[in-house]
Amino acid sequence: MDVVVTVMGQDRVGIVAAVAQTLADHNVNIVDMTQTILHGSFTMMMGATLPADADFATVKQAVQATGEQLGMTIQMQRHEIFDAMHEL
């Protein structure tokens, strides 16, 4: 299953590493990512693929817990839902 992970909050050391480690712990493959920092605010979007046997809710809860530890907002959505929400 393809997902989109968004990360937002105050910039600090270790954000990318922590999110990537959480995804790796669940065998999630990061296929694309972009990040930027604007006036100290960090934003990142990742495209990732969950393994066939992964439980979406479990992985989502894990990335959100990582966000709480970092003081960041992290959301994970199924790619097809993300696309449907952003159609022109």
N, C-alpha and C positions, 0 to 999 in steps of 0.2 A: 504494500500500500504506500502510495506517495503522500507526503505531508509537507506542510509549510510551517516552519517554526519562526516566530517573531520574538525579538528580544528588545526591550526598551528600558532605559533608566540612566542613572548617573554613571559616567565612565569611571572605570577602575581597572586595576590589573587583574587578569585572570578570567575575565568573562568568557571569552571564546574557549579557553581551555576547559572551564567548568562545564559549559553547555556541551561541548564536544565529548567530554568524558562521560557525562550522563547518557548521551545518545549511544556512545560506544558500549557502555555497560549493558545496554539493551539490544546490542547488535544492529543498531540503526546505521545505515550508510548515508553520510552526507554527500550529496551529489553536486550541490552548488551553494554558494553563499556570497552575500555582500554585506558590508558593514561600513558605517560612517560615524564620525563624531562631529557634532555641531555645537559649539559653545559649551563643551563639557557633557552634552547629552549623547549617549551611545544608542545606536539603533543597528539591528542586524536582522537579516532575513536569510533563512536556510531552506533549501529544498532537500528533502531526505527521503529515503525509502526504508520502511519497516520490513523486517523479515515476515514471511508468510505466517509464521506461528506466533507473531507478537500480538499482545493485547493492547489495542490503541489506548484505552483508558488508563492502563498501568503506566505506559510510557508517558502519556500526557501528564499524569499526576507526578511522575518523577521529574520532568522538566520544570513543572510549576514549582515543585519543592526546591529545585536548584535555584530558581528565580527568587524565591523567598529568602534563601540563604545569602544570595548576592544583593538583595534589596532591589531586584529588578522585576519587571513584568515580563513573563514568558508565556506565550500562547502557542498551541499546536493545533492545526486544523488539517483535516483531510484535504488533499490538493483539489479534488473536484468541487468541494464545497467552497474553498477559497476562490477558485475560478468563477463559480456561479455568482458569488457575492460581488465580484469585481468586473462583471461583464458590462460592456458599454452599450 
